[in-house]
Amino acid sequence: MRPSPKALATAALIIGSTATGLAQTIFTFGGKPVSKEEFLKAYNKNNTAEQPTDKSYRDYLDLYTRFKLKVQAAYDQRLDTLPAQLAELTGFRNQVVDNYMNDDASVNILIKEAADRLKKDISVAHIFVAADEHASAEVIARAEEKIKNIQQRLQNGEDFAQLALQVSEDPAVKSNKGTIGYITALVLPYAMENAVYATAPGKTSAIVRSQIGFHIFKNLAERPAIGKVTVAQILLGYPPEATDQQKAASRKKADSLIIVLNNGADFKELALMYSTDNTTYQSGGEIMEFGVGRYAPAFEQAAFALDKDGEVSAPFETDYGVHIIKRIKRSPLPGDLNDKIFQESLRTQVLQSDRMNVAKNILYDKIRKDVLFKQLSTAPMPQVIAYGDSLLQNRNPKEGSYLKENPALFLVKDRVYRFSDWKEFLESMFRLENMRHLPASQLFETFSERTIFDYYRDHLENYNPEFAYQLHEFKEGNLLFEIMQRKIWDVASSDSVGLQRYYETNKDKYWWEASADAVIFTANSAAAAEDARKKLETNPGDWKAISENSNGNLQADSGRFELGQIPVFERTNFTDGLITANVKNEADNTITFAYIIKVYRDKSPRSFADARGFIVNDYQLMLEEKWINELKKKYPVKIKEKVVSSLPRQ
């Protein structure tokens, strides 16, 4: 049944009203519109703590109109064309553009998948057959035949561990019989992880192809995830080709260290003295937090077997030597996997992992359409590919008459890419050893893909509104700073005549409340503060020397301060010669106290020099108000009251 014209009209009205709701103009300046959407975006970014009210909207509307007027003044002066402005904008663009070169929906799916998989650990065994991706077709075919034969033998019921010992080309198979240990998400390459998590306990996986060969995995067992742990270690490492005597000597030394540790010796000091792990011994043996699948199974088993923080393991061996480890902290998987901190950490890990190739492929399919990619039917592809194969095989290819005409190969939006672009790409690939072995047909796909991505990246603001907004926001913020520097800040600070005149006219604004000549000291520790106090009590006139000779442990700031500016722990009766009580600064654990030289209890006028900072600030405000009034005459501001009234209140 076809919808009625009336129904279609109603639907169009609803859709139209939704679409235009945020496209409404909230104010104009000189006829230039500012949308409700732009205003709300800026308001919400700068007013995150409070519930919107009519007053907060009005206050911000005033700020935002002033901002737009100032930025327009910068555009009028063509400050956006300054080389420094262009360079900063380009630098910022390069800094943030990669954050937008992902398909967000795909990334969120990958994050959820990783979170679900992180709920369990899987004990894995592995059989490997080597076949580098750049090996000859014959070598790859032999390896593929071998791995398929292994798969068939496993399906016929042969024991995985015994078969691994016989046929696996993993160098570690002799010691581990193919057993890798427990793994969890984000440990193995993504294709391998997919195979493992798709395999039921006791079963073997499908064959997995990697850059180095073919793999089959077995799911030995599953358990709920045990999270992460932080430990410190003392490693008594084995030298290469260690003899039985050398290994026995390491075990004996480890037994001696355990006795010393059990008698109260400091683990950090012993790690510094005896550990041969060059990456951790200087930090007392501490290793960065880790989960399963990062280290040798024996090491992980010992680390996760420790029941409480501070517990020390018995000595145990791995292929690297004899270890003694101390548990520092255990971090179980969060009960709520939607926890904000956990999600942010997981997002970072996913974005840095090879699983992003999935999101990249989805994005590629999308942007290929967005940039209107079109391979031209007139392109002489057989000659183009043949030329590439010949060049990569170092055969000094001939271009032929048609290729010399530099034919067009494909279009990306309004840009034509020609044979010369392909030739330049091939020459860059020829310099890379690992790319020369690829067929030109495969490299042409890479060339097309890279060209599409590069075009999209270079024109991203035309395709991604959020990126365009962030770029525009940065640009206008920089322009605001530049115009304020030129029009207000530099003028105010350098106009000595104007500042003096302003001071003379407004002397009544600048007074000292009750104040004191004082020295405010900041010490980096309680001990440094106490040492300085004792020296001050003995010879207060030497306060400058006391600070200068403190080896950086004490900073001194001298001057006249209003009494309310002097840091004190509680109400204080300030007197000449007083050394105030210590005040601890919780933010950085520094200690502050003051030496009071002379107290002025009565209110008194500030001199020009004493008031200069206040004068410059007030003078800037005066100049700014005068300038804003001029801009409002040039660009009359008109507020759309109905749109202001429609702003959301919750």
N, C-alpha and C positions, 0 to 999 in steps of 0.2 A: 504494500500500500504506500502511495506517495504522500509525503507530508503536505499539508495545506499551505497556501501562501501566507495565511495569517500566522501559522505556527512558525514558519521560516522567518517572518518579520519579527516575531517576538524573540526568537532565539538570537537573531542578529542584534536586536536592541540590547539584550542581556550581555552578549559577548562584547558589543561595542562599548557599553557603559563600563564593563570591567577593564577593558583594554585602555580606555581613555581616562580612567580614574586617577592614575598616577601620572598621566601625560598632561594634566592640567597645569596651567601657568599660575604660580603662586605670587610672583611679582615680576615687574619689568623695570629696567633702568635704561632710560633713553630708547625705549622701544625694544630692547633686547630681553627676551623671555628667560625666566628661570623656572624650571618645572617643579611641581610638587614632589616628584620622585627624587630629583637631585637634592632638594632641600632636606627631605626626610632622611636621605642616606647620610648626609653630612651631620644632621642633628643626632641621629641614632648613634653615629660613630663617636660623637663628642659628649653625649649625655647618657652614658650607660648606667649610671648609678640611680637616677631618679625617675619617678613616674612622670610622664608628660603632663604638664598643666598649661593653661592659657598663658600664664606669666613666663614659663620656661620657653614656650614657643615664641612669644613676643620678643623676649630677650635675645634669643638666638637668631630670630629674623632680623633684628637690628644689626647683630654682629655679621650675619651673612650678607646683608645688603652692602655693608661697608667693605667687606672682603671683595665682593664682586666689583664694586666701584674702583677699588685700588688696583685690582688685577687688570681691569679694563684700561686704567691709566698706563699700566706697564705695556699692554698691547699697543696703545696709542704711540708710545715711545719706541716701539719695535724692540723692546728688551728681549722678547722671545727669540730674536735672531742673533743675539750675542753669541760668539763662539763658546764662551764658558757655559752659558745656559744650554746650548745644544749638546755640548759634551757631557754635562751632568745628566741631561735627559737620556742620552744614548747609554751612558753608564748604568743608569737606573733600569732602563729597559732590558739591557743585557743581564742585569742581576736578577730580575724577577720573571723574565719571559718563560723560562723553563718550568716554572711553577704552574703555568697554564697549558703546557704542552701534553696534557693527559686528558683522557676521557673520564670525567669524574664518576659517572655511573659505573663504569667498569672498575675503577679503582675501589669504589665502595664495596662492590661485589667481592673483589679480591681480599679486601680487609676483613669482611665478614667470614669468608671462607677460611682465612688464616686463623681468625679468632676461634672458629668452631674446631679446627684441627688442633689448636693449642690445648684443647681440653684433655687430650690423651697423648701418651707416649707409646711408641711402637718399637719393640725389639726386632731388629732387622738383620738378616743374613744376605750375602751378596755373591754372585758369580759374575766375572768380568772377562770379556774377550776384546783385546785391543784392535782398533781400526781407526786411525786418525782420519778426520773428515777430509783431509787433503791427500790421503793415500790413493794409490792407483785403484782403478775399478776392479782389477783382479784381486788385490789385497782385501778390499772391502767385501767382495763377493765370497771369498774364502772364510772371512770372519763371520759373515752373515750365515753361511751354511753351518759353521761350527756352533753358533749360538742357537740356531734352530734345532740342531741335533741334541744339544744339551736340554733344551726345553722339552723335546719329545721324551728324553730319558727321565726327566723329572715327572712328566705326566704318566710315565709307565711305572712310577713308584720308587725310583732309586732315591737313596738317602741324600739330602741336600749337602750336608757337611762333607760326606765322603766324596761326592761328585765334585764339590768345590775344590777339595784337595787335589783331585786328579786333573781337572781341566781349567780351573780359573787362572787367569793371567794377572791377578792382583798380587803384587809382591808380598803383601801381608798375610796371604792365605795360609802359609805354613804355620804361622803362630796362632791365627784366630779361626781357622777352618771356615772362613767366610763370614763369621759373625762380626758385625759392625758395632752392635750394642744398641741402646735405646736412642731413638731420634724423635724429634717433634717437628712441627711446622717451622719453616724458615731456616732449616739446617741444610738439607740437600738441595741441589738444583731443582727447579720447579717441576720439570718433567719427571724426575725420579720421585719427588715427593708425591706427585699425583698417582704414580704407579703404586707406591707403598700404601697410601691411604685408600686406594681402590681395592686393595687385596685383603681378604678376610684372614683372621688368625689361622695359622697352619697351612695356608695356601701360598702359591708362588705367583708372581706378577707376570704381566705381559712383558715382552722384550722391550727395553728402552734404548733408544739411540742417543748417544751424546757426542760431543766433539772428539772424544778420545776412543770411543768404541761402543760395544753393546753390553747391556746389563740385564740381569734377572735378579729380582729380590724375593725374599721369603719373609712373610710376617710370622715371627716366632711367638710373639705374645703382645698383649696390650694391657695398659694400666691407666688409671687416671693420672693426669699430669702432676709431676711433683714440683714444678716451678723452677726457681733459680737459687743459687747459693753463691756466697762470697767466701773464699778461703785464703789463707796464707800458706805458703809451703816452704819447706827446706828440702831442696833437691840435692842429693849426692849423685851427680850424673856419672854415667858410664862413659869412658872414652870410646872412640871407634874401635871396633874389633876387641872389645874388653875380654880379658881372660877370666876364667873361673876364680882365680886368686884375687883379681882386682874387684870383681863383683862381691866376693866374700868380705874383702876389706871395707867396702862401702856399707855392707849390711852390718858389720861389726861397729863401724863408726855411728851408724844410725841408732843401734842399740844403746850406745853410750850417751848419745844426745837425748834419747827418751828418758833415761835415768835422770839426767840433769834437768830436763823440763819438768819431770814429775816432782823434783825437789824445789821447784819454784823459779827456775831460770826464765829470763825474758825471751819469748819466742822471736821477737824482732831482732834482738841483739844476736841470737844464734844464727838467724837467717843471714844477717849481714856478714857474720864471720865465716859461715860454713857453706851456705847454699851456692851451688854452681849455676843456678838459673840467672843468667846475666840480665834478663829483662825485669826481674822482680826483687833481687836480693837487696837492692838499695832502698826499697820501700818496705823492708821488713818481710819480704816474701809475698806480699799481698797481690792476688790475681783479680782482675776485673770480674764482676759478677757473670756467671755463665749458667746455662741450662744443659739439658742432655744433648748429646751428639756433638759436643765441641771438643772433648778430649778423649783420651783412651778410656775404654769401658772400666778398667780397674781403677783409674783415677776418679772417675765420676762416681762409681759405686762407693768408694771410700769417703768422698766428700759428702754425698747425700746420706750416708749411714750415720754421720755424726748427729747426735740428738739435740745438742744445745750449743749456743754461742759460747766460744771459748774452749770447747772440747777439742782435744788433740788426738789424732789417730795413732795407732800403732804403725811402725814402719811397714811399707808395702812396696812391691816392685812393679815397674812397667819396663818397656823396652828402653826407656830413657835413663833409668837408674832407680835408686831407692828414694822414696818420698816419705816425708812426715808432714801432715797437714793439720791446720787449725781452723775450725769454723769461726767465721766472723759474723755472718748474718745469713739467715735463710729467708727467701722471699717466695711464698707460695703464690700460685696464680690467683689474681683477684677473684673474689666471689662474684662480682658483677663485671662481666667483660665489656660492659658499656661505660665503665669508669672512664672519665675524661682523660686522665693522665695516661692510663693504659692504652686508650684508643689513639692518643697522639703519638705515643711511642711505637705502637703497632703500625700506624700510617707511615711513619718515617722508615721503618724496616721494610714495609711492602714497597714503598717508592724506590728504595735502594736495591731491591731484589730483582732477579731475572724474570720473575712472574710479571713484571711490568711490560714485557714483550707482548703479552696478551692484550693489555690495554692499548699499547702502541698500535697493534694490528687493527683493533676496533677503531681507534682514532684515524688511522690511515684510510680505512674504507670510508669514513665520514668526510674527511677533508679532501679526499680525491674528488668527491662530488662537489664539495663547497668551492674548490678552486677551479671547477669546470675543466678538469684534465681531459684532454682529447688526443689520442694518438692518431696521426694523420694517415689516411689510407694511401696517400701519395708517397709516403716515406719509403725509400728503398731498403727495407729491413734486411733482406738477405745479404746485400753488399755491406751494410752497416755492421752486422754481426760478424761477417767474414773478415772485415777489416780488423775488428776487435780481437778475434781469435789469432789472427796473424801477428798483430802487434804484441799480444801477451806471450806468444811463442817466440818472440824476438826474431821475426822473419822479415823485418823491414818492408811492411806492406805497401802496396801501390794503391793510391786512392781511386784511380779510374776517373774518367771524364765527368760522370754524374756526381760523384762525391766531391770533386773539386768545385762544383757549383754550390757547395755548402747547403744541401737541401734541408728543409724544415722536417723535424721528426715528430714533435708533438707541441701542443699548446697547454699552457697553464694560465687560466684567466685570459689576460690580454697579452701575455708574453710568449714569443715564439722561441722554442729551443731547437737548435740546429745541430748538424753534424759536427761543427767545430766545438760545441759544448760537450758532446759525447767524446770527442777526441781528447779534449783537455782532461776530462774525467778519467779516461783510460790511462793517460800518461801518469796521472797521480796514483792510480792503482798499480801501475807497473813498478813503481818504486817500493811498493809494499810486498815483501816476500810472500806473505800468506795469502795474497789476493791473486798473484800471477797464475796460480794453478786452476782458478775457477773459469768455467766457460764464459765466453762473452755474453751469451744469452742471459745467464744468471746475473752478470754484472750490469747488463742493461736494465734489468728489473731494479737492481740497487740504485742505479743512476736515476731512473724515473722516480723511485720512492724518495730518494734524498732531495731531488729537485722539488717535488711536491711539498715535502716537509719544510724545506728552506724557504719556499715561497710563502707558505702559510705562516711560518715563524716571522718572516720579515713584514708581513701584512696582518699580523694577528689582531690589531686593534679594529680592523674591518670585520672580523669574524667573532670576536669574543667581547661582549659589552663590559664584563667585569674587568678585563685587562685594560680596555680602553679607558674605563673610569679611573683605575688606579694610576695609569700613565698621565691622564689629564689632571688628576688630583695632585700628583707630584709636580707636574709642570707649573700649575697655578700657585702651588705653595712656594716654589722657587721664585716665581715672578713676584709674589707678594714680598718675599724677603728682599729681593733686588730693588724694588721700587721704594720700600720703606727705608732701606739703607741710603738710597740716593736722595729721597725727598725729605725724610724726617731725621733719621738717626745721625747720619754724618753731619747734616746741617746743624742740628741742635748742639752736638758736642763740640763743633768747631766754631760756632758763632759766639765768640767771647764777648763781643759788645752786646749782642742780644741777650745773652745769659745774665750779664751784669745789670742791664736795664731791667730785665724781668725780676731779678733779685731786689733791686731798689724799689720797684713798684709793689712787690709782694713780701716785704720783709716780715710782716706780721704772721706769715705762714710758717716761718722757720725758727723754732725754739728748741733749746735743750730743756727737757724735763730733768728731774733729779738725776745726776750723772756722776761719773768718776773717771779720772785718768787711771787706766788699769792695764795689766798684761794678762791675757787669757792663755793658759797653757793647755796643750793637749798631749798626753803621754800615751804611748802604745801599750803600756801595761801598768798594773798597779805598782810593781816594783820600781819602774822608771819614775812614776809619779811620786812615790815616797822618797826616792833619792833626791829628786829636784826640790821637794818641799823642805827637806833637811838643809840643803844648801842655801835655799832662799831665806830660811829662818836665821841662818848664820850671817849671811851677807846679801840682803835683798837688792842692793845696788848693782850686783853682778848678774842680774837676771838674763841679760843678753848673752853673756859668756856661758852661763849655765845651759842655755838652750843650744848655743853653737857647738859646745863640747859634749853633747849628749849622744853622739854617734847616730843621729837620726831618730832617737827614741823620744824626742820632745820637740814640739812645735810651739812657737810663741807668737801671739798677735797682740801688738800694743796699740793704744789709742785712747780716745775718749768714748765712753759707752754710756748710754742711759742705763740706769740701774736694772731695769727690766730686761736688758740684753745680756746681762752677766749671768752665766749658768750657775744656779745654786740648787741644792737638794731641797731646801726648805727656806722659809722666810728668814732673812738675814739682816742684822743691823750692821750696815757697812760703815767702816771706820778707816781712817788713814792707816796704812801698814798692814791691814788684815790680809791673811791668806785664807781663802774660802775653803770649805770642805770639798772633798772629791765628789764628782758626779760621774757615774758610769754611763756611757753611751751604749745602750743595748744593741744598736744596729751593728756596731763594729768592735765592741768591748774596749774601746779606748776610754781613758780617764781624763776629765776636764776639771781644772780648778783655776782660780784667779788670784792675782796679787794686786791689791787695791793701793794705788799710790796716793791719790788725793780725791776726796769726795766733795761734790758740789750739790748741796741740798736744795738750793733755790732754782727756780726756773729762770733761764737766761737766754738772750737771743743768740742764734748761731751766726757766726761770721760767714761770708761768702764761701770761703774755703771749706768750712765745716759742713755747710749745707749744699755743696756743689752737686752731689749725687741726686739729692731731692730736686734741686733746681733744674738739672738736665732732664729728669723724668717729667716734671711738670711742664717744662718748656716744649718737650716733644709732644705731650698731650695737647697743648695749645696749638702748635703747628699742625698737628693731625686734624683737630676739629676744624681749623680754618680751611685746610685742604679738602676735607670731606664735604664741607658746605659748598666749596667751589665745584667739586665733582657732581654734587646733587643738582646744581644749576645746569651743568653740562649734560648730565644724564638723569633727568627727573625720575624719581622712584615712585612707582604706583603699586600698592599692595592690593591683591585680590582678596577682599575680606571673606567672601563666601568660601574660597578655597582654604583660607586660614582656619575658618570655623569647622571645616570638614576634616582637619588633621586628627588622627587617632589619639584618644585620651588614655588608652591602656594597651 
